[in-house]
């Protein structure tokens, strides 16, 4: 029993030290993140954070969230599992989805799925 208590106290101390070192935690309760179930994350230019959740893609610049979903974008109602950012001049964001294959977004235009599962 003493070992469990010591282990718990050690973990609590580590967690509180991490909180003091500048970690930020974003949830649906304290931000505009649309879901607490995050599938993928990518960082663009070391500044803009892209977060994929079920059926949504969100960007966060450190202050503001922008959420793209089926109602306001070309994202199909699907789970996004992979995010990749093309580092050439067009800065295309590639989305790997569960049922609709590969999609792209250049910051303005949504590319149709390049591959789909019937």
PyMOL commands that set and color helices and strands:
alter all, ss='L'
color gray80, all
select helices_A, chain A and resi 2-20
alter helices_A, ss='H'
color red, helices_A
select strands_A, chain A and resi 38-44+48-53+56-60+65-68+80-85+93-97+102-105+110-111
alter strands_A, ss='S'
color yellow, strands_A
deselect
rebuild
show_as cartoon
